Amino acid sequence: MANTLFTSAFPQEAFASTSVVKTQNISFPSNTQQNRNQTLRIPNLKNVQSITSDNGNASYSINGNQLTVNVSNGNGTVIQTGGSYTPSDTKYVTGKSSSYYADGQGYWGYLTSYLVSGSYTPGASKYVSGQNSSYYSDWQGYSGSLSSYVYSGSDTPAGVKWVTGMSSANYSDSYGYSGTLSQYVESGSYTPAQTKYVTGQSYSYYYDYQGYSGLLTPYVVSGSQTPADSKQVTDSRTGKTGTLPSSISYNSGGYSGTLYPSGSATVISGSYENVSTQAFDVYGAPNQRAHRLADAGCPSQLYVTRSDYYYHYAGYIPVSGYMNDRDYGGMVCTYVGRIPALNADTRVWQQSYSGTVTKPASDTRVYNYAGYVTKPAIDTRVYRYQGYVSRPEIDSRVYRYAGYVSQPGIDTRVWNYQGYVTKPAVDTRTYETRYAYNVTIKYVVFPSEPNVSLNVADNTWVGQDVVATISNDASDNNTVEYKFSGATNQDWTTYTSPISVSNEGITNLSARAVNADGSMSDEVTKTIKVDKSLPNLSITPSTTNWTNGNINLSINGTDAFSGVSKIQLWNGGWVNASSASFIITQNGTYDFAVFDNVGNKATKSITVSNIDRTAPTLTFTPNTTSWTNSNVSIEVSASDDASGVKQIKMPNGSLVSGNSASYDVGSNGTYTFIVVDNAGNQTSKSITVSNVDTTSPTSPSISNNTNWTTQSSVPVSIVGGTDNQSGINHTEYKIEGATNQGYTTYFQPFSILNEGQTKIIARTLDNAGNVSSETISYVRIDRSAPVNTSITIQLKP
């Protein structure tokens, strides 16, 4: 837009006692725009008397004190704005090697060729056939690419057909078709395998009518287990010679076993002496009838032994005759006589016994079984194969080649070019049409507006009451009026003395001059802004939950009037805005302040106590550190003094809420647990379990004579099995058969005394309670002479 040029105003003839006529010249400088306007602000404008222009048309419009002048339809002047003009030129050139010519001076054009030297022999072509190659050349210079044609043979094209219902994926037939077919289901169905978890079962193997089956793991439902126990006990027995037992059975307080002699028997009373004065009368009692009457007769005497409590008798008695005895089936010999006493034995012996007795384990545990069982997949699908098979093309054709071949022309002519070339005209001139206007305006103005002054800056927030003073131009004898709107409201009132504004908020003070004929000056407006209240401050943390990170405080200030000027941070920094953020890295109390635009200040504190960067602790307590062949139950305990424990992650990935958990381990290894507190801190800790031994030790070996023998005793020795984990606890054995004895801990070799077959069973136990398989051996003793029941005695007459 063109600049506005104001001429000096001077008073003209007055139309009213207080109205003034003024003249204003407005210049619209030369410009390419034909229609333009300018807007002027003329204080106290009342009306326009006239408007004239030196070019085209001029008009105006009034909006209060705004006067808009419009110009249009003026005559323009065309002027050259730049550039130059150079006319075109032509010249003749010859001897050029190209038909197109251009040089650096701007000349260019297309030239005509002319022969300089050389000759031209035109090309030729001929038709050839029966060639074995598609490319042809000969000594005459003929060459070219030939087309093929069938010389002999035939071509059977390739074929494709669809087959289905095949029992194999590979297909071929007598027609030459072959290929690989795709599998499809002809009949049947497929039900995938499924697995489910069952518990509370009474058998270790699970099977139900739905097809699920599997081996379950036992777990204790009720009851308890008391392990077996052994102890060493002693006892004693008294009796006469030959009456003391070779072993005694023990059964007391739940302990049982067999005790064997320890040391030799001792005499505790009585005596032993040889006696020859006593005798024992033997008569014909039936038990003295030693022989049936036979052809050989009876022996003349019979050796007889007798014993009572004190004496032992032995001697011969003579035959006295014979008698008929039905019990013996006929006549028998009888003997009568006396036999002397050999000795008197009144000794009473005492034998001490000792051995290990065992209290069997008491196990009242009731087991149920739980675990995953699987229903196997059922696949009754019958597959067939289908798809496209192809027959390869059979091509026995023999090709020959025929076609036209050419002999190229020979052109040795040399050409040059000549002709006229033109340098075009160059015109860089530019033009435009410009328009200029000078406008003269005559207008009438109202009285001048009053002057309003404040004891503070206009339109500026202050924190105090505001005093306004209004004055009029000394040359104008008018009345001054004012009014309030906004925070303070008051209609037009005649001004007499300075006025005060105390209400908070924005108050607009307007003033005007009014003359006697009712005409008024423009209004003068001042904006009064009063803010005496403190601003508000809010502080919002990014989270009130436990966290192991920083907390971002969102700080927001508000002010109902002047608005927030700045925020003072806890660390002394300033933010010149109504909002700020501040990062808290540790718990504590933090103070912040907010200022409004008049300097009112409000403070606020926030206490942060939800930051926890300390990792929780984790402890383990296994239910046993001794060797065991059962699961080890690890009691896990976690603690956190700040945010508290959230959860514990078990080695198998499962999560347990709270600060304690139990985890059963069935094999040795290192198990890692992770505890997480409510702030996200976590601790990983591992425990190594190395006391689980579920492998049985090797079986013991038994060394003894296993053949039948007449020995008085057979020694037996046992070598215990071995164990590579928990180690051997003890080896024990039991005896069955001619001698019976329950399981007894083996300490040293022992002997079998009783006749007959004795079965020895041995096994080894490790420190985890695993038991080896049993080793069995036999001791066979026979010290008794055989009895011949076929001997008979016949007495002679």
KERO-141246 format. One record per residue (C-alpha): x, y, z. Coordinates in steps of 0.05 Angstrom, whole numbers, padded with zeros to 5 digits, always signed. Layout:
# residues N
XYZ/...
# end
This chain:
# residues 797
+00000+00000+00000/+00025+00070-00017/+00047+00115+00039/-00002+00168+00064/+00020+00240+00061/-00013+00288+00111/-00012+00363+00096/-00012+00413+00152/-00082+00426+00177/-00107+00497+00188/-00174+00524+00216/-00229+00538+00166/-00297+00570+00171/-00335+00542+00231/-00401+00507+00218/-00419+00506+00293/-00394+00541+00354/-00346+00483+00370/-00339+00448+00301/-00275+00456+00259/-00266+00446+00182/-00199+00417+00160/-00166+00398+00094/-00125+00336+00083/-00085+00317+00020/-00073+00243+00008/-00022+00217-00043/-00026+00149-00078/+00044+00141-00108/+00055+00109-00176/+00036+00035-00173/+00013-00021-00218/-00053-00026-00180/-00109+00016-00213/-00158+00010-00155/-00133+00024-00085/-00154+00051-00017/-00124+00082+00046/-00155+00085+00115/-00141+00145+00160/-00157+00155+00233/-00183+00226+00243/-00197+00240+00316/-00266+00270+00330/-00288+00262+00257/-00358+00288+00247/-00369+00288+00171/-00335+00299+00103/-00352+00361+00062/-00317+00342-00004/-00267+00296-00036/-00230+00307-00104/-00177+00269-00143/-00129+00292-00199/-00137+00224-00235/-00198+00178-00242/-00251+00173-00189/-00248+00183-00112/-00299+00162-00059/-00299+00152+00016/-00332+00115+00074/-00334+00132+00149/-00332+00083+00208/-00328+00125+00271/-00261+00159+00269/-00238+00115+00211/-00241+00149+00142/-00229+00102+00082/-00211+00137+00015/-00221+00096-00049/-00190+00113-00118/-00206+00077-00184/-00208+00082-00261/-00147+00126-00266/-00106+00134-00330/-00040+00095-00328/+00028+00108-00359/+00066+00051-00395/+00140+00051-00380/+00198+00004-00396/+00221-00026-00332/+00286-00061-00357/+00321-00105-00409/+00347-00090-00481/+00335-00111-00554/+00387-00140-00604/+00361-00155-00677/+00373-00224-00711/+00431-00237-00761/+00448-00290-00816/+00515-00316-00844/+00538-00372-00893/+00584-00429-00868/+00615-00488-00907/+00663-00547-00896/+00627-00572-00833/+00626-00646-00813/+00556-00644-00783/+00489-00622-00810/+00473-00584-00746/+00513-00520-00733/+00518-00478-00669/+00574-00434-00644/+00588-00393-00583/+00565-00328-00616/+00491-00349-00620/+00490-00371-00693/+00456-00439-00707/+00419-00477-00762/+00416-00541-00805/+00466-00547-00863/+00461-00584-00931/+00510-00641-00947/+00555-00641-01009/+00602-00697-01035/+00675-00687-01021/+00706-00754-01043/+00695-00832-01046/+00647-00879-01082/+00585-00922-01066/+00570-00996-01084/+00499-01016-01066/+00484-01079-01023/+00454-01145-01050/+00415-01205-01022/+00401-01277-01042/+00360-01336-01015/+00395-01397-00985/+00366-01462-00955/+00388-01529-00926/+00436-01497-00878/+00454-01531-00812/+00462-01466-00774/+00417-01406-00765/+00476-01359-00780/+00502-01355-00852/+00564-01323-00882/+00606-01338-00944/+00667-01313-00982/+00625-01266-01025/+00607-01225-00965/+00536-01250-00958/+00514-01260-00885/+00450-01262-00843/+00406-01300-00794/+00364-01356-00825/+00296-01384-00804/+00288-01457-00784/+00242-01506-00819/+00228-01581-00805/+00274-01623-00846/+00251-01691-00817/+00221-01723-00755/+00159-01707-00714/+00139-01672-00648/+00093-01700-00595/+00075-01643-00548/+00079-01649-00472/+00015-01665-00435/-00014-01656-00365/-00072-01694-00335/-00106-01698-00266/-00104-01764-00227/-00135-01780-00160/-00147-01839-00113/-00075-01862-00117/-00043-01902-00060/+00026-01873-00071/+00053-01802-00078/+00098-01822-00137/+00060-01834-00202/+00080-01860-00270/+00042-01899-00324/+00054-01931-00392/+00033-01868-00428/+00093-01830-00403/+00057-01789-00349/+00094-01782-00283/+00097-01735-00223/+00091-01727-00147/+00019-01725-00120/-00009-01689-00060/-00038-01726-00001/-00112-01718+00017/-00157-01752+00068/-00202-01804+00036/-00237-01827+00100/-00229-01828+00175/-00215-01772+00224/-00161-01746+00269/-00169-01728+00342/-00107-01695+00371/-00075-01718+00435/-00097-01682+00499/-00068-01674+00568/-00102-01657+00633/-00080-01654+00706/-00114-01701+00756/-00106-01707+00831/-00135-01746+00889/-00125-01813+00854/-00115-01877+00894/-00070-01911+00843/-00005-01890+00812/-00030-01909+00743/-00089-01869+00717/-00139-01891+00665/-00210-01869+00651/-00264-01884+00600/-00247-01821+00561/-00179-01850+00541/-00134-01812+00588/-00077-01851+00619/-00010-01839+00652/+00035-01851+00712/+00019-01804+00771/+00064-01778+00825/+00047-01796+00898/+00036-01743+00950/+00019-01751+01024/-00054-01741+01042/-00051-01758+01116/-00011-01797+01166/+00061-01795+01187/+00125-01837+01184/+00168-01859+01242/+00234-01887+01216/+00259-01955+01238/+00307-01959+01297/+00357-02009+01325/+00390-02018+01392/+00438-02065+01426/+00408-02107+01484/+00434-02161+01531/+00399-02218+01569/+00417-02282+01606/+00390-02352+01617/+00405-02406+01671/+00400-02482+01667/+00435-02548+01672/+00488-02571+01625/+00461-02580+01555/+00395-02544+01569/+00416-02472+01551/+00388-02449+01483/+00433-02430+01425/+00395-02365+01417/+00336-02328+01448/+00282-02284+01417/+00273-02212+01440/+00207-02173+01436/+00196-02112+01480/+00174-02040+01468/+00165-02052+01394/+00237-02077+01386/+00248-02149+01365/+00306-02193+01344/+00348-02253+01363/+00402-02252+01416/+00463-02299+01411/+00511-02322+01465/+00564-02274+01483/+00623-02310+01515/+00620-02378+01549/+00569-02401+01600/+00590-02399+01673/+00571-02443+01733/+00531-02404+01784/+00514-02463+01832/+00522-02539+01841/+00581-02585+01829/+00604-02644+01788/+00635-02710+01814/+00647-02782+01791/+00603-02832+01829/+00611-02908+01825/+00570-02930+01885/+00501-02914+01857/+00463-02962+01812/+00399-02961+01772/+00355-03022+01768/+00332-03038+01698/+00275-03086+01688/+00238-03112+01629/+00204-03046+01611/+00180-03042+01539/+00232-02991+01521/+00286-03040+01538/+00262-03089+01486/+00313-03072+01436/+00306-03131+01390/+00252-03176+01361/+00261-03250+01371/+00295-03277+01308/+00328-03339+01282/+00395-03313+01305/+00369-03307+01376/+00377-03249+01424/+00443-03215+01442/+00469-03239+01508/+00471-03168+01537/+00446-03098+01520/+00481-03031+01533/+00433-02983+01568/+00440-02909+01590/+00396-02871+01638/+00398-02799+01667/+00361-02763+01721/+00369-02693+01750/+00435-02709+01784/+00463-02775+01757/+00481-02807+01692/+00479-02884+01688/+00508-02930+01635/+00523-03006+01631/+00504-03075+01602/+00445-03117+01626/+00438-03191+01609/+00382-03223+01569/+00329-03255+01613/+00283-03287+01562/+00231-03268+01512/+00157-03253+01508/+00101-03242+01459/+00088-03168+01447/+00033-03145+01399/+00063-03076+01392/+00125-03106+01360/+00086-03157+01321/+00112-03221+01354/+00163-03249+01403/+00215-03201+01431/+00275-03207+01477/+00272-03182+01549/+00330-03158+01592/+00336-03148+01669/+00394-03120+01709/+00429-03062+01743/+00472-03007+01713/+00520-02965+01754/+00521-02889+01761/+00579-02856+01725/+00578-02785+01756/+00537-02735+01796/+00526-02666+01762/+00488-02614+01803/+00517-02552+01766/+00471-02495+01745/+00499-02455+01686/+00486-02382+01666/+00494-02358+01595/+00494-02284+01574/+00463-02265+01507/+00469-02200+01467/+00450-02175+01399/+00418-02119+01359/+00342-02114+01361/+00302-02072+01313/+00240-02030+01320/+00208-02029+01251/+00188-01963+01219/+00118-01938+01230/+00088-01909+01168/+00015-01887+01172/+00021-01841+01112/-00037-01847+01063/-00017-01829+00992/-00057-01803+00935/-00031-01793+00866/-00032-01732+00820/-00002-01712+00754/-00014-01701+00681/-00049-01755+00642/-00053-01758+00567/-00106-01781+00519/-00068-01804+00456/-00086-01778+00388/-00135-01820+00348/-00120-01820+00274/-00166-01863+00231/-00152-01823+00169/-00141-01862+00105/-00099-01823+00055/-00100-01824-00020/-00059-01782-00068/-00080-01737-00125/-00052-01682-00169/-00029-01664-00238/+00020-01710-00273/+00057-01690-00337/+00080-01726-00400/+00144-01696-00428/+00146-01672-00500/+00177-01720-00551/+00211-01681-00606/+00247-01721-00660/+00246-01666-00712/+00309-01650-00751/+00315-01577-00770/+00348-01542-00828/+00354-01467-00839/+00335-01424-00899/+00326-01350-00915/+00353-01288-00948/+00424-01267-00936/+00451-01199-00954/+00515-01171-00982/+00525-01101-00951/+00537-01041-00996/+00606-01008-00997/+00603-00932-00987/+00670-00895-00986/+00640-00827-01001/+00661-00769-00956/+00610-00713-00945/+00615-00643-00917/+00559-00594-00900/+00546-00521-00918/+00490-00470-00914/+00462-00407-00879/+00459-00403-00804/+00421-00350-00764/+00434-00313-00699/+00363-00298-00671/+00343-00230-00644/+00348-00220-00569/+00293-00179-00534/+00298-00174-00458/+00255-00111-00450/+00200-00110-00396/+00141-00061-00390/+00087-00043-00340/+00030+00006-00330/+00032+00050-00268/-00023+00091-00235/-00016+00153-00188/-00070+00193-00152/-00071+00258-00110/-00135+00266-00069/-00159+00327-00029/-00210+00319+00028/-00248+00372+00066/-00279+00346+00133/-00309+00371+00198/-00284+00347+00268/-00317+00346+00337/-00288+00376+00400/-00222+00343+00424/-00227+00285+00473/-00207+00295+00546/-00141+00272+00576/-00144+00214+00626/-00083+00199+00671/-00074+00142+00721/-00027+00136+00780/-00005+00069+00748/+00010+00047+00677/-00049+00038+00631/-00073-00034+00618/-00023-00062+00668/-00039-00107+00727/-00024-00075+00795/-00033-00099+00866/-00064-00034+00894/-00122+00015+00886/-00119+00058+00823/-00133+00133+00821/-00155+00167+00755/-00152+00242+00739/-00189+00271+00679/-00174+00339+00647/-00201+00377+00585/-00166+00420+00532/-00163+00492+00558/-00190+00519+00492/-00253+00477+00497/-00305+00499+00547/-00340+00431+00550/-00367+00384+00603/-00327+00320+00617/-00363+00254+00632/-00336+00185+00651/-00364+00114+00662/-00339+00046+00689/-00351-00023+00660/-00324-00091+00680/-00303-00107+00752/-00331-00038+00770/-00395-00014+00735/-00421+00057+00733/-00460+00095+00679/-00439+00163+00650/-00425+00211+00707/-00400+00283+00706/-00328+00287+00728/-00313+00334+00786/-00251+00305+00821/-00203+00247+00818/-00236+00178+00823/-00211+00113+00855/-00219+00040+00832/-00209-00015+00885/-00247-00076+00858/-00204-00134+00834/-00208-00152+00761/-00209-00111+00697/-00246-00044+00697/-00252-00002+00634/-00254+00074+00648/-00284+00114+00590/-00284+00192+00585/-00314+00241+00534/-00324+00316+00524/-00395+00341+00511/-00409+00411+00483/-00471+00454+00490/-00502+00432+00423/-00496+00359+00444/-00438+00340+00400/-00388+00295+00433/-00315+00280+00427/-00287+00212+00416/-00285+00169+00479/-00219+00160+00514/-00213+00091+00548/-00163+00068+00600/-00159-00004+00625/-00149-00012+00699/-00126-00081+00724/-00126-00094+00799/-00101-00160+00830/-00092-00163+00905/-00104-00239+00914/-00051-00294+00920/-00045-00343+00862/-00059-00417+00871/-00007-00473+00865/-00020-00547+00852/+00034-00602+00852/+00018-00669+00821/+00068-00727+00824/+00074-00773+00763/+00056-00831+00809/+00036-00843+00881/+00050-00917+00875/+00117-00947+00896/+00171-00937+00843/+00245-00949+00837/+00252-00892+00787/+00248-00817+00792/+00183-00780+00804/+00164-00723+00758/+00126-00668+00793/+00077-00629+00750/+00073-00559+00780/+00015-00515+00757/+00000-00444+00779/-00066-00408+00768/-00088-00337+00782/-00158-00310+00773/-00135-00240+00752/-00066-00220+00731/-00044-00291+00714/+00018-00330+00734/+00085-00296+00721/+00135-00349+00744/+00146-00409+00788/+00204-00417+00837/+00230-00488+00841/+00255-00525+00903/+00328-00520+00879/+00323-00444+00871/+00312-00445+00796/+00258-00404+00761/+00209-00421+00705/+00176-00362+00671/+00111-00398+00657/+00048-00421+00692/+00070-00493+00692/+00135-00530+00705/+00161-00600+00718/+00212-00621+00769/+00246-00689+00776/+00250-00718+00846/+00305-00770+00856/+00297-00785+00930/+00245-00783+00984/+00236-00718+01022/+00196-00653+01029/+00201-00602+00973/+00178-00529+00974/+00154-00490+00912/+00127-00419+00901/+00086-00385+00848/+00083-00310+00832/+00029-00273+00794/+00042-00214+00748/+00036-00163+00805/+00084-00199+00851/+00035-00236+00896/+00068-00300+00921/+00039-00367+00944/+00080-00427+00970/+00065-00501+00975/+00102-00563+00998/+00098-00636+00978/+00127-00696+01014/+00151-00753+00970/+00158-00820+01005/+00144-00873+00951/+00213-00880+00920/+00246-00947+00936/+00311-00964+00902/+00334-01017+00952/+00327-01088+00927/+00289-01137+00972/+00325-01194+01009/+00315-01268+00999/+00330-01326+01045/+00323-01402+01037/+00308-01456+01088/+00308-01527+01061/+00268-01576+01103/+00329-01620+01107/+00403-01615+01092/+00414-01689+01106/+00413-01740+01051/+00344-01759+01027/+00311-01799+00972/+00249-01755+00974/+00236-01684+00951/+00271-01627+00986/+00221-01573+01005/+00253-01504+01002/+00219-01451+01044/+00231-01383+01011/+00225-01320+01053/+00231-01250+01024/+00230-01182+01058/+00231-01109+01038/+00233-01052+01088/+00204-01000+01041/+00153-01017+00988/+00144-01089+01010/+00148-01154+00972/+00103-01161+00911/+00117-01231+00886/+00168-01287+00882/+00185-01320+00816/+00199-01394+00823/+00252-01432+00783/+00196-01462+00739/+00171-01392+00721/+00109-01392+00765/+00094-01330+00806/+00074-01330+00880/+00045-01267+00911/+00069-01247+00980/+00134-01254+01017/+00138-01329+01027/+00133-01391+00984/+00150-01465+00984/+00183-01502+00927/+00194-01577+00922/+00258-01602+00889/+00263-01674+00865/+00334-01673+00839/+00401-01641+00854/+00418-01576+00819/+00421-01501+00826/+00353-01466+00832/+00345-01392+00822/+00290-01351+00854/+00273-01278+00838/+00237-01233+00888/+00206-01167+00864/+00183-01112+00910/+00125-01065+00896/+00172-01013+00868/+00199-01060+00815/+00266-01074+00848/+00286-01147+00844/+00337-01194+00874/+00359-01259+00842/+00388-01312+00888/+00404-01385+00877/+00408-01445+00923/+00445-01509+00906/+00411-01574+00927/+00460-01632+00931/+00429-01679+00983/+00378-01715+00940/+00397-01787+00925/+00345-01831+00891/+00394-01882+00864/+00397-01948+00901/+00466-01973+00923/+00495-02035+00891/+00478-02101+00922/+00524-02132+00974/+00561-02197+00963/+00557-02258+01010/+00616-02306+01019/+00603-02376+01048/+00606-02449+01031/+00542-02463+00994/+00553-02539+00988/+00525-02590+01037/+00574-02600+01094/+00581-02637+01159/+00617-02578+01192/+00594-02559+01262/+00590-02487+01237/+00595-02450+01171/+00625-02380+01172/+00590-02326+01132/+00619-02258+01112/+00585-02201+01075/+00616-02144+01034/+00569-02085+01030/+00548-02051+00966/+00574-01984+00942/+00540-01916+00932/+00569-01857+00894/+00523-01803+00923/+00500-01803+00995/+00546-01861+01015/+00532-01926+01050/+00495-01925+01117/+00497-01998+01134/+00488-02069+01107/+00438-02116+01140/+00419-02188+01133/+00365-02237+01155/+00364-02313+01161/+00308-02361+01143/+00302-02437+01145/+00340-02480+01194/+00357-02416+01232/+00310-02355+01232/+00330-02285+01248/+00301-02217+01226/+00341-02163+01192/+00404-02149+01233/+00458-02098+01219/+00521-02132+01195/+00584-02116+01234/+00628-02176+01228/+00628-02248+01201/+00581-02296+01235/+00570-02372+01234/+00510-02416+01220/+00507-02475+01269/+00439-02509+01258/+00432-02568+01213/+00390-02561+01151/+00386-02508+01096/+00392-02436+01119/+00375-02379+01070/+00416-02316+01080/+00387-02251+01051/+00430-02187+01051/+00418-02116+01027/+00454-02049+01032/+00422-01982+01052/+00451-01914+01035/+00447-01850+01076/+00387-01827+01036/+00346-01888+01054/+00352-01923+00986/+00355-01998+00991/+00394-02042+00944/+00366-02105+00913/+00374-02167+00957/+00431-02216+00951/+00415-02288+00970/+00460-02346+00991/+00449-02413+01025/+00484-02452+01081/+00472-02528+01080/+00493-02569+01142/+00481-02644+01153/+00517-02675+01212/+00467-02733+01225/+00485-02803+01201/+00434-02834+01155/+00383-02883+01185/+00378-02951+01152/+00309-02978+01165/+00321-03042+01126/+00365-03078+01180/+00330-03134+01219/+00355-03178+01277/+00335-03252+01279/+00346-03294+01342/+00367-03366+01336/+00326-03418+01374/
# end
